[in-house]
Amino acid sequence: MNNILKKLLRFAKPYKLYGILNIISNVLYAFFNVLSIIIFIPTLGILFDNQEEVFEKPVYQGFSNLKGYAEDSLNYFLTQKVADDGPMAALVFICLASIVIFFLKNLFRYMAMYFLAFLRTGMVKDIQDSLYHKVVDLPISFFSEKRKGDLLARMTSDVKEVESSIINSLEALVREPITIVIVLISMLLISAKLTLFVFIFLPITGFIISAVGKRLKAQSLAAQKENGVFLSFLEETLTGLKVIKGFNAEGKLAKKFTDSTERFKNIMNSVLQRKGLASPLSEFLGVAVVITVLWYGGSLVFDENSGLKPQDFMGYIGLFYTIINPVKAITTVNYSIKKGNAAGERIFEILETENSIKEPVNPTEIKKFDMGIDFKNVSFGYENENVLEGFNLKVNKGHTVALVGQSGSGKSTVANLVTRFYDVNEGSIEIDDINIKDISKKSLRGLMGLVTQDSILFNDSVKNNIGLGKTNATEEEIVEAAKIANAHDFIMELPEGYNTNIGDGGNKLSGGQKQRLSIARAVLKNPPIMILDEATSALDTESERLVQDALEKMMRNRTSIVIAHRLSTIQNADSIVVMSKGKILEQGTHQELMKSKKGYKKLVEMQTMA
């Protein structure tokens, strides 16, 4: 628990000034809070005509006698006030002083909360920003192992839990101990014997309360995990709604979801019941201690040798009631931190995940591409089974190399490796004789344009989607890229042209339109290397013709690696590589491979027949 709190406090460093101001405000609040109780002690003395009279002005004799000096000074002032103006005037003075003290107490309480707001909101923002930057930086392999819904839960509900359970508890962790210390000092000054008696009961109370919350952290962690599970179900349902409806699978998915929410309900019942026990239990134990204090304190008042006056004892009881709420708050904070600790662990599990695609220590920056790409004896496997084995391929500058083969032959893996979405297990990939592991990721990916089978677009305008890879692109450059991609005409027919919002994932556009926007985005980037991963496989014949034309215009004078499903689209490639089970089966031009009686000719014949 302390470890998570220390990690979270790192996010508080930029806001330490607000933290210091919060502490100062809390110290002043605690001081005036205690003073608001003590000021009533002389009031009781005046009301019950039991006020000690001091006729000589007291002399300050050092810090050790500060309590006596303060009491004698107040009693001297009140004695003079009663003698000159009567007891009513003294009472009015104390009432006015009380109003001022209560005003200052609440003013500093507000100031403490005011400064804490900057600290709290700043920490939450920085945690969310750090999570987002980390998620964006993590390798693609990380997301094949994690549910998207679970990641969303960590970035939303877990951060919210940390805010409500831990960050909100920071003020209590500062204010309540300060209040307790100042109140205890005041109680000791009034009656050391009675205060020591109280100390016997407080540890017993604390032990009983802490024993109740031992399992809270484990249950909270289970609740956060289950929350991630049903968020994943929700995300998968929204993504695959057509398939679910098409296969009449609503009931099956609904059962999985309701099973998850049922588990979450049962876990949260236990968590909330334990959390709810904190306040009633601490209040009951507090009242039991107060009654015991009343009994023992009352015996001291009746004992003439103890020196404890009735009005001092009443003030002591007021102070003791003042200390109960901070003690209760600290026990509640203990529950809250244990609950938030589970969410904090899940957040830091992401933040502390090591990126397997490491940036080189002294990275090489490549400004231009001169020779080619060379795959040297590359082997790679996603888990235990190799997808590529002893793979060798040379892609010369300006050439188009097409990779063909059945599903699972390793075509898309080649694209994932050359872009360093994954790292090779054995061998190396070199660009201009430099190992891509020695090139900075930003520089490497800056050389490449990527068009995938699934058009990844964002809920933004057409203009911003095309300009994703070139933030300083002019409107003329965006239009020119769209024209090359055969996208300009349909864009101009949209309600607001290039400023039209295309919806979530571009769902306002057809498949061919989305793909042409993806190509325009790659064209605008103007990279020397193009990676096309089955860019036309999901399109109808008319859309394919337009997209294929756009691709051919884009690939002119560029080095291209084309992963093809439809063989008719790659007949003009400089080299066609036929792959099977992670190895190269044959390689050559379309004409050369058609003369061969190996894999390529069979693939062409199968597609022609289809």
C-alpha positions in Angstrom: 0.0 0.0 0.0 2.8 2.4 1.0 4.6 1.6 -2.2 1.6 2.6 -4.4 1.1 5.8 -2.4 4.8 6.7 -2.9 4.4 6.1 -6.7 1.3 8.2 -6.8 3.0 11.0 -4.9 5.5 11.3 -7.7 2.7 12.8 -9.7 2.2 15.5 -6.9 5.8 17.0 -7.4 4.8 19.5 -10.1 2.1 20.8 -7.7 4.1 20.8 -4.5 3.5 24.6 -3.9 -0.3 23.9 -3.7 0.5 21.0 -1.3 2.5 23.3 0.9 -0.2 25.9 0.9 -2.7 23.2 1.7 -0.6 22.0 4.7 -0.3 25.6 6.0 -4.0 26.2 5.7 -4.7 22.9 7.5 -2.4 23.8 10.4 -4.2 27.1 10.8 -7.6 25.3 10.5 -6.6 22.8 13.2 -5.3 25.6 15.5 -8.5 27.7 15.2 -10.6 24.5 15.5 -9.0 23.8 18.9 -9.3 27.4 19.9 -13.0 27.4 19.0 -13.5 24.8 21.8 -11.1 26.3 24.3 -12.7 29.8 24.1 -15.9 28.3 25.7 -14.0 27.3 28.9 -14.0 30.9 30.4 -17.6 31.3 29.1 -18.7 28.4 31.3 -16.8 29.9 34.2 -18.6 33.2 33.8 -22.0 31.6 33.4 -21.6 29.4 36.5 -19.9 32.2 38.5 -16.9 29.9 38.8 -14.4 32.0 36.8 -11.0 32.4 38.5 -10.2 36.0 39.2 -6.7 37.5 38.5 -6.1 41.0 39.7 -2.4 41.3 38.8 -1.1 41.3 35.3 0.8 38.1 34.7 4.5 38.1 33.7 5.8 35.8 30.9 8.3 33.4 32.3 9.2 31.3 29.3 7.8 28.6 27.0 7.5 26.0 29.8 4.9 28.2 31.5 3.1 29.2 28.3 -0.2 27.5 29.3 -0.3 29.2 32.7 0.6 32.6 31.2 -2.2 32.3 28.5 -4.8 31.3 31.1 -3.8 34.0 33.6 -3.7 36.7 30.8 -7.3 35.8 29.7 -8.5 35.6 33.3 -6.9 38.9 34.1 -8.6 40.5 31.1 -12.0 39.0 32.0 -11.6 40.0 35.7 -11.0 43.6 34.6 -13.9 43.4 32.1 -16.3 42.1 34.7 -15.1 44.7 37.3 -15.5 47.6 34.8 -18.5 46.6 32.7 -20.1 43.7 34.4 -20.2 39.9 33.5 -22.5 40.5 30.5 -19.8 42.6 28.8 -17.3 39.8 29.3 -19.7 37.3 27.9 -20.4 39.5 24.8 -16.6 39.8 24.3 -16.1 36.0 24.3 -19.1 35.6 21.9 -17.6 38.1 19.5 -14.2 36.4 19.8 -15.8 33.1 19.1 -17.4 34.4 15.9 -14.1 35.6 14.7 -12.4 32.3 15.6 -15.1 30.2 13.9 -14.8 32.5 10.8 -11.1 32.0 10.6 -11.4 28.3 11.2 -13.8 27.9 8.2 -11.9 30.3 6.1 -8.7 28.2 6.4 -10.7 25.0 5.9 -12.0 26.4 2.6 -8.5 27.6 1.6 -7.1 24.1 2.3 -9.7 22.6 -0.1 -9.1 25.3 -2.6 -5.4 24.6 -2.9 -6.0 20.8 -2.8 -8.2 21.1 -5.9 -5.2 22.2 -8.0 -3.2 19.3 -6.6 -5.9 16.7 -7.1 -7.0 17.6 -10.7 -3.4 18.1 -11.8 -2.4 14.6 -10.5 -5.4 13.0 -12.2 -4.6 14.7 -15.5 -1.0 13.7 -15.4 -1.9 10.1 -14.5 -4.3 9.9 -17.5 -1.7 11.6 -19.8 1.0 9.1 -18.7 -1.3 6.2 -19.3 -2.2 7.4 -22.7 1.4 8.1 -23.7 2.4 4.7 -22.4 -0.4 2.8 -24.2 0.5 4.6 -27.5 4.2 3.7 -26.9 3.7 0.0 -26.1 4.3 -2.6 -28.9 1.5 -4.1 -30.9 2.2 -7.5 -29.2 1.0 -6.1 -25.9 -2.5 -5.5 -27.3 -2.8 -9.0 -28.6 -2.5 -10.2 -25.0 -4.7 -7.6 -23.3 -8.4 -7.0 -23.7 -9.2 -3.5 -25.0 -12.0 -3.2 -22.4 -9.6 -4.0 -19.6 -7.3 -1.2 -20.8 -10.3 1.2 -21.0 -11.3 0.2 -17.4 -7.8 1.0 -16.2 -7.8 4.4 -17.9 -11.3 5.4 -16.7 -12.8 3.6 -13.7 -9.4 2.7 -12.1 -8.1 6.3 -12.4 -11.5 7.5 -11.0 -11.1 5.0 -8.1 -7.6 6.2 -7.4 -8.9 9.8 -7.4 -11.8 9.2 -5.1 -10.0 6.7 -2.8 -6.4 7.9 -2.6 -6.0 11.4 -3.9 -9.1 12.6 -2.0 -7.6 11.0 1.1 -4.5 13.1 0.8 -6.1 16.0 2.6 -7.3 13.8 5.4 -3.8 12.3 5.7 -2.5 15.8 6.2 -5.3 17.6 8.1 -6.4 14.9 10.5 -3.0 14.1 12.0 -2.3 17.8 12.4 -5.6 18.2 14.2 -5.0 15.2 16.4 -1.6 16.5 17.4 -2.8 20.0 18.3 -5.9 18.6 20.1 -3.8 16.1 22.1 -1.4 18.8 23.1 -4.3 20.9 24.4 -5.8 17.9 26.2 -2.4 17.2 27.8 -2.2 20.8 29.0 -5.7 20.6 30.6 -5.2 17.1 32.2 -2.2 14.9 31.6 -3.6 12.1 33.8 -7.0 12.0 31.9 -5.2 12.1 28.5 -2.9 9.2 29.4 -6.0 7.2 30.4 -7.5 7.9 27.0 -4.4 6.6 25.3 -5.1 3.1 26.8 -8.3 2.8 24.7 -7.3 4.4 21.4 -4.9 1.6 20.3 -7.5 -1.1 21.2 -10.1 0.8 19.1 -7.6 1.1 16.2 -6.7 -2.6 16.3 -10.4 -3.7 16.1 -11.1 -1.4 13.2 -8.1 -2.4 11.1 -8.9 -6.1 11.7 -12.2 -5.6 9.8 -10.5 -4.3 6.6 -7.8 -6.9 6.0 -9.5 -8.5 2.9 -10.7 -5.2 1.4 -7.8 -4.8 -1.0 -8.0 -8.3 -2.5 -11.8 -7.9 -3.0 -11.3 -4.5 -4.6 -8.7 -5.9 -7.0 -11.1 -8.6 -8.1 -13.8 -6.0 -8.6 -11.6 -3.9 -10.9 -10.6 -7.0 -12.9 -14.2 -8.0 -13.4 -15.1 -4.4 -14.4 -12.5 -4.7 -17.1 -14.0 -8.0 -18.3 -17.5 -6.7 -18.8 -16.2 -3.5 -20.4 -14.4 -5.8 -22.9 -17.7 -7.7 -23.5 -19.3 -4.3 -24.2 -16.6 -3.2 -26.6 -16.7 -6.5 -28.5 -20.5 -6.3 -28.7 -20.5 -2.8 -30.2 -17.7 -3.8 -32.7 -19.4 -7.0 -33.8 -23.0 -6.0 -33.6 -23.8 -7.1 -37.2 -22.3 -10.5 -36.7 -24.1 -11.0 -33.3 -27.5 -10.1 -34.9 -26.8 -12.1 -38.0 -26.1 -15.3 -36.1 -28.9 -14.6 -33.5 -26.3 -14.7 -30.8 -27.8 -11.9 -28.7 -28.8 -14.3 -25.9 -25.4 -16.0 -25.8 -23.5 -12.7 -25.5 -26.0 -11.3 -23.1 -25.5 -14.3 -20.8 -21.7 -13.8 -20.8 -22.3 -10.2 -19.9 -24.9 -10.8 -17.2 -22.7 -13.5 -15.7 -19.8 -11.0 -15.5 -22.0 -8.3 -13.9 -23.4 -10.8 -11.4 -19.9 -11.6 -10.3 -19.1 -7.9 -10.1 -22.2 -7.3 -8.0 -21.3 -10.1 -5.5 -17.8 -8.8 -5.1 -18.9 -5.2 -4.7 -21.6 -6.2 -2.2 -18.8 -7.6 0.0 -16.5 -4.5 -0.6 -19.3 -2.0 0.2 -20.5 -3.9 3.3 -17.0 -3.9 4.7 -16.5 -0.3 3.8 -19.9 0.6 5.3 -18.9 -1.0 8.5 -16.0 1.4 9.1 -18.0 4.5 10.1 -20.6 2.8 12.4 -18.0 0.6 14.1 -15.6 3.5 14.7 -18.5 5.7 16.0 -19.7 3.0 18.4 -16.2 2.4 19.7 -15.7 6.2 20.0 -18.8 6.6 22.0 -17.7 3.8 24.3 -14.4 5.6 24.9 -16.2 8.9 25.5 -18.5 7.3 28.2 -15.5 5.8 29.9 -13.7 9.2 29.8 -16.8 10.8 31.3 -16.8 8.4 34.1 -13.0 8.7 34.8 -13.0 12.5 34.2 -16.0 13.0 36.5 -14.2 11.2 39.3 -11.2 13.6 38.8 -13.5 16.7 39.0 -15.0 15.3 42.3 -11.5 14.7 43.6 -10.5 18.1 45.1 -6.8 17.1 44.9 -6.8 16.6 41.1 -7.0 20.3 40.2 -9.4 19.6 37.3 -12.1 22.3 37.3 -15.6 21.6 36.0 -15.3 24.1 33.1 -11.9 22.7 32.2 -13.4 19.2 32.1 -16.3 20.3 29.9 -13.8 21.9 27.5 -11.8 18.7 27.6 -14.9 16.7 26.6 -15.4 19.2 23.7 -11.8 18.6 22.6 -12.2 14.9 22.9 -15.3 15.0 20.7 -13.2 17.1 18.3 -10.5 14.3 18.1 -13.1 11.6 17.4 -13.9 12.8 13.9 -10.2 13.0 12.8 -9.6 9.5 14.2 -12.8 8.2 12.4 -11.6 10.0 9.2 -8.2 8.3 9.4 -9.8 4.8 9.8 -12.0 5.6 6.8 -9.0 6.8 4.9 -7.4 3.4 5.7 -10.3 1.6 4.1 -10.3 4.0 1.1 -6.6 3.7 0.4 -6.8 -0.1 0.6 -9.7 0.0 -1.9 -7.9 2.5 -4.2 -4.6 0.6 -3.8 -6.0 -2.2 -6.0 -6.8 0.2 -8.8 -3.4 1.9 -8.3 -1.7 -1.5 -8.8 -3.6 -2.0 -12.1 -2.6 1.5 -13.3 1.1 1.0 -12.5 1.1 -2.4 -14.1 0.6 -0.6 -17.4 2.9 2.4 -16.6 5.7 0.0 -15.5 5.3 -2.4 -18.4 8.6 -2.7 -20.2 8.6 -2.0 -24.0 10.0 -5.0 -25.8 10.7 -2.9 -28.9 13.6 -0.9 -27.4 14.9 2.4 -28.7 18.6 2.1 -29.6 21.1 3.7 -27.1 22.8 5.8 -29.8 20.1 5.8 -32.6 20.9 6.4 -36.2 18.8 9.0 -37.9 18.1 8.2 -41.6 17.2 11.3 -43.6 17.1 9.6 -47.1 16.8 6.1 -48.5 19.5 5.2 -51.1 19.9 1.4 -51.7 17.3 -1.0 -50.4 15.9 -3.3 -47.8 17.6 -6.6 -46.9 16.0 -9.4 -44.9 18.9 -11.6 -43.7 18.1 -15.1 -42.4 15.1 -13.8 -40.5 13.2 -16.1 -38.1 10.2 -15.0 -36.1 7.3 -16.5 -34.1 4.4 -14.8 -32.3 4.4 -17.5 -29.5 6.1 -20.9 -29.7 5.6 -21.7 -33.4 7.8 -19.9 -36.0 5.9 -17.9 -38.6 9.1 -17.1 -40.6 12.1 -19.3 -40.7 15.4 -18.5 -42.5 13.7 -15.8 -44.5 16.0 -14.0 -47.0 14.8 -11.2 -49.3 16.4 -8.2 -51.0 14.1 -5.2 -52.0 16.1 -2.8 -54.2 15.3 0.9 -54.2 12.6 1.9 -56.6 11.3 -1.7 -57.0 7.9 -3.2 -56.2 8.1 -6.6 -54.5 4.8 -8.4 -54.0 4.3 -11.2 -51.4 1.7 -13.8 -52.2 0.6 -17.1 -50.6 -2.0 -18.7 -48.6 -3.2 -17.4 -45.3 -0.7 -18.0 -42.5 2.3 -18.1 -44.9 3.9 -15.1 -43.1 3.1 -12.3 -45.6 1.7 -9.8 -43.1 4.5 -10.7 -40.6 7.1 -9.3 -43.1 5.2 -6.0 -43.0 5.0 -6.0 -39.2 8.8 -6.7 -38.9 10.1 -4.1 -41.4 8.1 -1.4 -39.5 9.3 -2.8 -36.2 5.9 -3.4 -34.8 7.6 -6.6 -33.8 11.3 -7.5 -33.5 12.9 -10.5 -35.3 13.9 -13.5 -33.1 16.9 -14.3 -35.3 18.6 -12.7 -38.2 18.3 -9.0 -39.1 16.5 -6.5 -41.4 18.7 -3.8 -42.8 17.9 -0.6 -44.6 20.9 0.8 -46.6 23.1 -1.7 -44.7 22.0 -0.4 -41.3 20.2 -2.8 -38.9 16.7 -1.3 -38.3 17.3 -2.0 -34.5 20.0 0.7 -34.7 17.7 3.2 -36.3 15.3 5.3 -34.1 11.7 4.2 -34.4 10.6 7.6 -35.4 13.2 7.9 -38.1 12.5 4.3 -39.4 8.7 4.8 -39.6 9.3 8.2 -41.1 10.6 6.4 -44.2 7.4 4.4 -44.6 3.9 4.8 -45.7 1.4 2.2 -44.6 -1.9 1.2 -46.2 -3.7 -1.8 -44.5 -6.6 -4.0 -45.4 -8.7 -2.3 -42.7 -8.9 1.4 -43.3 -8.1 3.0 -39.9 -9.7 6.4 -39.8 -10.6 8.7 -37.0 -13.7 10.5 -35.8 -12.5 13.8 -37.4 -12.7 15.8 -40.6 -11.5 14.4 -44.0 -8.8 17.0 -44.0 -7.4 16.0 -40.6 -7.5 12.3 -41.5 -5.5 12.9 -44.6 -3.1 15.2 -42.8 -2.4 12.8 -39.9 1.2 12.1 -40.9 2.0 15.6 -41.9 0.7 18.1 -39.4 2.0 21.2 -41.3 0.4 20.2 -44.6 -1.2 23.0 -46.6 -4.7 22.7 -48.0 -3.3 22.5 -51.5 -1.0 19.6 -50.6 -4.0 17.7 -49.0 -6.1 18.3 -52.2 -3.3 17.1 -54.4 -2.8 13.9 -52.3 -6.6 13.3 -52.5 -6.5 13.7 -56.3 -3.7 11.1 -56.7 -5.7 8.7 -54.5 -8.9 9.2 -56.7 -10.6 10.6 -53.6 -11.1 14.3 -54.5 -14.3 13.9 -56.5 -16.2 12.0 -53.7 -14.8 14.4 -51.1 -16.2 17.4 -52.9 -19.7 15.7 -52.9 -19.7 15.5 -49.1 -21.8 18.1 -47.2 -18.8 20.2 -46.1 -16.2 18.9 -48.5 -12.8 18.4 -46.8 -14.2 19.7 -43.5 -16.9 17.0 -43.3 -16.6 14.8 -40.2 -16.5 11.1 -41.3 -17.8 9.6 -38.1 -16.4 6.9 -35.8 -14.0 4.9 -37.8 -15.1 6.6 -41.0 -18.5 4.9 -40.8 -20.1 7.6 -42.9 -18.1 6.4 -45.9 -18.1 3.3 -48.1 -15.2 0.8 -48.0 -13.7 2.1 -51.2 -13.9 5.7 -50.0 -12.3 4.9 -46.7 -9.4 3.0 -48.5 -8.8 5.9 -50.8 -8.6 8.3 -47.9 -6.0 5.9 -46.3 -4.0 6.1 -49.6 -4.3 9.9 -49.7 -2.9 9.9 -46.2 0.1 7.8 -47.3 0.6 9.9 -50.5 0.7 13.2 -48.5 3.4 11.8 -46.2 5.4 11.2 -49.4 7.6 8.4 -48.0 10.3 6.6 -50.0 9.0 3.2 -48.9 5.4 2.0 -49.2 4.0 -1.0 -47.3 0.6 -2.2 -48.7 -1.0 -4.9 -46.7 -3.8 -6.4 -48.8 -5.1 -2.9 -49.5 -7.7 -4.0 -52.0 -8.8 -7.4 -50.7 -12.0 -6.2 -49.0 -13.3 -4.1 -51.9 -15.9 -4.6 -54.7 -14.8 -4.6 -58.3 -15.6 -0.9 -59.0 -13.9 0.3 -55.8 -10.9 -2.0 -56.4 -10.4 -0.5 -59.9 -10.3 3.1 -58.4 -8.1 2.0 -55.5 -5.8 0.0 -57.7 -5.4 3.0 -60.0 -4.6 5.2 -57.0 -2.1 2.7 -55.7 -0.3 2.5 -59.0 0.0 6.3 -59.1 1.3 6.3 -55.5 3.9 3.6 -56.0 5.6 5.3 -59.0 9.3 6.0 -58.2 8.9 4.4 -54.8 10.1 1.2 -53.1 7.1 -0.9 -52.4 6.4 -4.1 -50.5 2.9 -5.3 -51.5 1.1 -8.0 -49.7 -1.5 -9.2 -52.2 -4.6 -11.4 -51.9 -5.9 -10.7 -55.4 -3.1 -11.7 -57.8 -4.5 -9.6 -60.6 -3.4 -6.4 -58.8 0.4 -7.3 -58.7 1.1 -8.6 -62.2 3.3 -5.5 -63.0 5.5 -6.0 -59.8 9.2 -6.1 -60.4 9.4 -9.3 -58.3 6.7 -11.6 -57.0 7.6 -13.7 -53.9 5.5 -16.8 -53.3 5.5 -17.8 -49.6 4.5 -21.0 -47.9 4.8 -21.8 -44.2 7.3 -18.9 -43.5 9.6 -19.7 -46.4 10.0 -18.5 -50.0 8.7 -21.1 -52.4 9.6 -19.3 -55.6 10.4 -15.8 -56.8 10.3 -13.9 -60.1 8.2 -11.8 -62.4 4.7 -12.7 -63.3 5.7 -14.1 -66.7 8.6 -16.1 -65.2 6.4 -17.6 -62.5 3.6 -18.5 -64.9 6.1 -20.6 -66.8 6.9 -22.4 -63.6 4.7 -25.2 -62.4 5.0 -24.4 -58.7 2.8 -22.5 -56.3 2.2 -19.2 -58.1 0.6 -20.7 -61.3 -1.7 -22.8 -59.1 -2.8 -19.8 -57.1 -3.5 -17.8 -60.3 -5.5 -20.7 -61.8 -7.5 -21.1 -58.6 -8.5 -17.4 -58.5 -9.3 -17.4 -62.3 -11.6 -20.4 -61.8 -13.2 -18.7 -58.8 
